[in-house]
Amino acid sequence: MSDDPFAPLGDEPIHSKVDPVSKADWVPILPVPDDAPKLTKALVERFTPDGASFTTSWSYRNAEGRLLGHIARYDRPANGAKPKKEFRPFTFFQGPQDKREWRCKGFPDPRPLYGLDRLAERPDALVIIVEGEKAADAASKRFPDHVAMSPPNGSNAARRADWDPLTGRRVIIWPDADKSGSNFADDVAEMLLHAEVASVHLVRLPEGLPEGWDLADQLPEGLEEADLVAMLAEAEEVKQPDAEPDAGRAEERDEGRPKASAATALVKIAEELYDLGTSCEGEPFGVPRSGAKVVQMLRGGKMSLRSQMAREYFRRTGRAASQQALADALLVLEGIAQEAEPQVLNIRVARCGEALWLDLADGSGRAVVVTSDGWSVEDHVPVLFKRTEVTAALPVPVRGGSLDELWHWLNVPDEDGPLVAAWLVAALFFDIPHPILSLGGEQGSGKSSFSGVLTRLIDPSPVPLRKPPRDVEAWVTAASGSWVVGLDNLSVVPDWLSDALCRAVTGDGDVRRKLYTDGGLYVFAFRRCVILNGIDLGAVRGDLADRLLSIDLKVIPDDERLNETDLWPKWDAVHPRLLGALLDLAAGVKRILPSVRLDRKPRMADFACILAALDLLLGTRGLDRYLSKQGSMAADTLTADPFITAVAALGKEFEGTAALLLDVVEKPEKLPRDWPANPRLATVHLKRQAPVMRKAGWHIESDEGRNRDGVVIWTIRPPEKAHISAPLNPPSPPAAGLAGQAG
């Protein structure tokens, strides 16, 4: 057997014993498809080494939380010492005749790191590299403020791992207390420096530790948790030596003249090749002076200006620039960039004057311009587009298609088709609020595939759907890199996420403290198009419900269902036509919009205007359908609110203070989490739900304390002859009135 447990263990598949087939016939599928069978314990135990037993396993996931594969551990008893351990990798493969199954084979090189999902969720956290998944999990518990990771196969294969995800991050290496641990630290440090991390530090272990001790073991006698924290804080920085000892020194002389330092040379390279600027959020960037005019941020990963400078420096000098030279150069360039007037950096869509722009995100730098006269693909783009690691190219659109072809891909009810079409058209408008598309339906209705199709149509990405974020930082990470953000299988919406989603609709921002600083702040503000699937609409807050566009999907019959391997190749063939058809609609909407006048403006007024324009263009009744859905959703939201339900149970008009209201309503035996605990919170609750209550037919208002006693008096009256479980919806107004004839 190979010493590398990630090497193939022969060609026997897990599911059946068959004649060996060529390795070339089996291709790993990364990430694992959602419809793949789960790897069970019984399957893993089939590969148990002689004399060992299966102990545990670890799941490897990518930055979006998608499964990449599993590592299983098997232990042999070792007479009281540490058990002898062996590992087996399990990866999902596709073979001849599209056969797919789990096989006992390792990841292809370069291999993913363990903990990529944790890394993505904590964009500013310090990273700790250890040997092995068990040690990484233990380090996560010992140092919860940091991100602990490990390359697969521990100390033996650090050079075969993909270290690029750590570019720009601060990293500390924590080796095991043995010779292999020391070798592991050396290999990892070298790989990290090549990956252009922000800094590398190495923990120096004290003498006298048990042979092979790591963070997953019990603390040795005389060592306390506080000592581990101190060891982390006192880790020594690892410097990358210059390719030539004096390459970065200004004192070098050539024919009697001072030779520029590496840092100075890097600054001159950047000024020669790029126009420097800063975003409205204060982030420095560069735009190439020749070629595609695509923004490159100063710092970051493979796509950053920092990476391009390092590559160009090596091309010109034959030497690698040191970390210190790059850091010095970036500091100077950041100062130069701050001298420029801040500019708006756009992701995928933009607006210039009355024209809409759509970035194709290919190597050419071309974009599509949409006006009321039509659309065209242009080489010269007057706006700045920023691309990220999750930006993928759009096909060049073609004319002659029809959006009717899209309904073969989407199992949307006929009456809701105009709503989906309007949402897609609105997604091309950069500077308006966009309703959050919420997809519901039974299991088997294809909510995830539906989300994927819409995302791929206008903003394709290597990861079109993201897992639900755990906190605000994870949400900012997920949303900042794409124009369309799809959240998959979102079962609940906590209050912080509800607020964040509402901000993404309106473009409002927030200010938060930068991690690992005493007082540094960072501002995030962005408007996005958001797709959710899986949420319980009755469990969302009223302010979020008011911004939702709810679509219930039909169940897909089994004989009509496509698997992933068939779906997306067929999609690639129709994508250019569908994109062209969408652009045709957008141009038509722009032509009609100036003539649209709404008799009544709902919360999402800009979207309603686009719906009205589409109705005039296509002869549909999408606006009526939208307003009807809004009324029903308001009722559903109130039904799920226990406090408003208690107010409705009064069965009559109420007039008085919030304190009095809390006294007179019937309290549940066990108070729900969101039941207002005091009059102030009751006031906040009523103000938040008031717009939704009015939409459901309630009368609710306060005098804002304009009375003799100076206390806030509420007047609350339920819909006539109705109760909270069946409120009267307001009548649907006519779709629109026209100021003039639509062109």
VENJOLIN-V658451 format. One record per residue. PSI is psi in radians with two decimals (* if undefined). Layout:
# VENJOLIN-V658451
((PSI) (PSI))
This chain:
# VENJOLIN-V658451
((2.50) (2.58) (-0.35) (1.89) (-0.15) (-0.06) (2.66) (2.49) (0.75) (-3.11) (0.28) (2.13) (2.80) (-0.72) (-0.47) (2.72) (1.96) (3.02) (2.48) (2.57) (2.91) (2.44) (-0.58) (-0.32) (-0.24) (2.19) (2.24) (2.49) (1.91) (2.15) (2.96) (2.30) (2.64) (-0.50) (0.16) (2.57) (2.65) (2.59) (2.03) (2.83) (-0.67) (-0.68) (-0.72) (-0.68) (-0.30) (-0.38) (0.39) (2.21) (2.73) (2.33) (0.06) (3.00) (2.56) (2.27) (-0.94) (3.12) (2.81) (2.50) (2.26) (2.33) (2.68) (-3.02) (-0.41) (0.10) (0.10) (2.43) (2.33) (-0.57) (-3.06) (2.67) (2.21) (2.50) (2.42) (2.37) (2.53) (2.43) (2.54) (0.74) (0.89) (-0.34) (-3.02) (2.38) (2.55) (2.27) (2.60) (2.74) (2.65) (2.30) (2.60) (2.11) (2.59) (2.28) (2.72) (2.33) (-2.75) (2.60) (0.58) (0.41) (2.37) (2.38) (2.83) (2.38) (2.64) (1.28) (2.74) (3.05) (2.58) (2.65) (2.55) (2.46) (2.53) (2.63) (2.63) (2.16) (0.28) (-0.58) (-0.70) (-0.65) (-0.78) (-0.56) (-0.32) (1.29) (-0.34) (0.04) (2.63) (2.48) (2.32) (2.17) (2.20) (3.07) (1.93) (2.65) (-0.67) (-0.76) (-0.61) (-0.75) (-0.70) (-0.72) (-0.60) (-0.61) (-0.66) (-0.59) (1.28) (-0.29) (-0.12) (2.97) (2.08) (2.34) (2.91) (2.53) (2.68) (2.57) (0.40) (-2.24) (-0.23) (-0.30) (0.62) (-0.57) (-0.22) (0.04) (2.79) (1.85) (-0.04) (-0.56) (-0.27) (0.05) (2.28) (-0.02) (2.74) (2.21) (2.44) (2.31) (2.26) (1.73) (2.89) (2.80) (1.15) (3.11) (-0.74) (-0.56) (-0.68) (-0.75) (-0.70) (-0.79) (-0.72) (-0.79) (-0.79) (-0.74) (-0.76) (-0.76) (-0.66) (-0.70) (-0.65) (-0.55) (0.01) (0.87) (2.86) (-0.69) (2.70) (2.24) (2.66) (2.22) (2.21) (1.94) (2.47) (2.72) (2.73) (0.02) (2.60) (2.53) (2.20) (0.12) (2.42) (-3.13) (-0.24) (-0.20) (2.86) (2.64) (2.28) (2.80) (2.33) (-0.08) (2.31) (2.91) (-0.64) (-0.55) (-0.64) (-0.73) (-0.71) (-0.71) (-0.66) (-0.75) (-0.50) (0.21) (2.48) (2.42) (2.44) (2.12) (2.54) (2.13) (2.50) (2.65) (-0.59) (2.37) (-0.62) (0.29) (-0.51) (0.16) (2.30) (-0.29) (-0.23) (2.49) (2.50) (1.97) (0.72) (-0.02) (2.55) (2.47) (2.35) (2.52) (2.86) (-0.68) (-0.75) (-0.73) (-0.69) (-0.71) (-0.76) (-0.65) (-0.80) (-0.75) (-0.51) (-0.69) (-0.29) (2.58) (2.16) (2.57) (-3.08) (2.55) (2.99) (-0.36) (0.04) (0.20) (2.19) (2.59) (2.98) (2.61) (2.19) (2.42) (-0.32) (2.70) (-2.78) (2.24) (1.20) (2.32) (2.39) (2.07) (2.60) (-0.75) (2.77) (-2.64) (-2.40) (-0.49) (0.08) (2.79) (-0.59) (-0.81) (-0.71) (-0.67) (-0.79) (-0.72) (-0.75) (-0.63) (-0.77) (-0.68) (-0.63) (-0.58) (-0.34) (0.14) (2.63) (2.27) (2.43) (2.82) (-0.69) (-0.70) (-0.75) (-0.74) (-0.75) (-0.74) (-0.74) (-0.63) (-0.73) (-0.81) (-0.61) (-0.71) (-0.71) (-0.76) (-0.61) (-0.25) (-0.34) (2.73) (2.35) (2.50) (2.65) (2.23) (2.18) (2.51) (2.00) (-0.83) (2.68) (3.01) (2.40) (1.92) (-2.22) (-0.01) (2.48) (2.51) (2.43) (2.06) (2.17) (-0.34) (0.54) (-3.07) (-0.22) (-0.37) (0.16) (2.79) (2.82) (2.31) (2.36) (2.17) (-3.14) (-0.26) (-0.19) (-2.75) (2.77) (2.77) (2.20) (2.49) (-0.61) (2.03) (2.17) (0.00) (2.83) (2.17) (2.39) (2.37) (2.64) (-3.14) (-0.31) (0.36) (2.13) (2.83) (2.50) (2.62) (2.77) (2.13) (2.64) (2.71) (2.89) (-0.03) (3.06) (2.45) (-0.22) (-0.51) (-0.40) (-0.53) (-0.23) (-0.34) (-0.32) (2.16) (0.97) (2.44) (2.56) (-0.71) (-0.30) (-0.06) (-0.80) (-0.54) (-0.75) (-0.73) (-0.74) (-0.66) (-0.71) (-0.77) (-0.78) (-0.53) (-0.31) (-0.17) (2.01) (-0.69) (0.62) (2.71) (2.45) (2.26) (2.60) (2.10) (2.02) (2.05) (2.16) (3.10) (2.91) (2.91) (2.31) (0.08) (0.02) (0.63) (-0.73) (-0.74) (-0.71) (-0.84) (-0.73) (-0.68) (-0.83) (-0.71) (-0.80) (-0.50) (-0.73) (-0.38) (1.18) (2.66) (2.65) (-0.44) (1.38) (-0.46) (2.44) (2.67) (2.74) (2.29) (2.65) (-0.48) (-3.11) (-0.71) (-0.74) (-0.63) (-0.79) (-0.73) (-0.78) (-0.65) (-0.40) (-0.37) (-0.10) (2.73) (-0.75) (2.17) (2.00) (2.13) (2.11) (2.39) (0.92) (1.72) (-0.62) (2.71) (1.70) (2.82) (-0.71) (-0.65) (-0.63) (-0.79) (-0.75) (-0.69) (-0.70) (-0.69) (-0.64) (-0.50) (-0.81) (-0.35) (0.13) (2.73) (-3.03) (2.80) (2.31) (2.77) (2.37) (2.41) (2.56) (0.54) (2.77) (-0.66) (0.10) (2.46) (2.68) (2.56) (2.30) (2.26) (2.12) (2.62) (2.35) (2.79) (2.12) (2.40) (2.25) (2.56) (2.56) (-0.07) (2.69) (1.86) (-0.49) (-0.19) (0.21) (2.71) (2.73) (-0.68) (-0.56) (-0.75) (-0.60) (-0.32) (0.11) (2.52) (1.81) (2.25) (2.16) (2.11) (2.66) (2.62) (2.38) (2.15) (2.56) (-0.62) (-0.10) (-0.05) (2.38) (2.49) (2.94) (-0.65) (-0.43) (-0.55) (-0.95) (-0.58) (-0.67) (-0.63) (-0.74) (-0.54) (-0.57) (-0.22) (-0.84) (-0.69) (-0.76) (-0.67) (-0.73) (-0.71) (-0.69) (-0.70) (-0.63) (-0.79) (-0.74) (-0.72) (-0.72) (-0.71) (-0.73) (-0.58) (-0.61) (-0.49) (-0.74) (-0.35) (-0.11) (2.27) (2.18) (2.34) (-0.54) (2.24) (2.07) (-3.09) (-0.85) (1.24) (-0.69) (-0.73) (-0.69) (-0.65) (-0.71) (-0.71) (-0.79) (-0.70) (-0.73) (-0.68) (-0.75) (-0.61) (-0.67) (-0.13) (0.49) (3.13) (0.82) (-0.65) (-0.74) (-0.75) (-0.72) (-0.82) (-0.64) (-0.74) (-0.67) (-0.71) (-0.74) (-0.67) (-0.63) (-0.74) (-0.75) (-0.70) (-0.75) (-0.62) (-0.59) (-0.02) (1.90) (-0.58) (-0.79) (-0.61) (-0.71) (-0.64) (-0.75) (-0.57) (-0.28) (-0.53) (0.23) (3.01) (2.47) (2.42) (2.13) (-2.97) (2.90) (-0.59) (-0.74) (-0.70) (-0.74) (-0.55) (-0.65) (-0.42) (2.66) (2.16) (2.43) (2.70) (-0.70) (1.97) (2.27) (2.84) (-0.65) (0.25) (2.23) (2.27) (-0.26) (2.97) (-0.64) (-0.79) (-0.54) (-0.68) (-0.79) (-0.76) (-0.81) (-0.72) (-0.65) (-0.64) (-0.20) (-0.82) (-0.68) (-0.68) (-0.73) (-0.67) (-0.52) (0.12) (0.07) (2.73) (2.13) (2.24) (2.78) (2.71) (0.09) (0.47) (0.23) (1.23) (3.08) (-0.63) (-0.20) (0.34) (2.66) (2.15) (2.21) (2.45) (2.06) (2.14) (2.13) (2.89) (2.57) (2.37) (0.72) (2.94) (3.09) (-0.53) (-0.25) (1.15) (2.71) (2.19) (2.53) (2.61) (2.58) (2.20) (2.87) (2.67) (-0.86) (2.73) (2.56) (2.30) (-0.48) (3.11) (2.31) (2.45) (*))
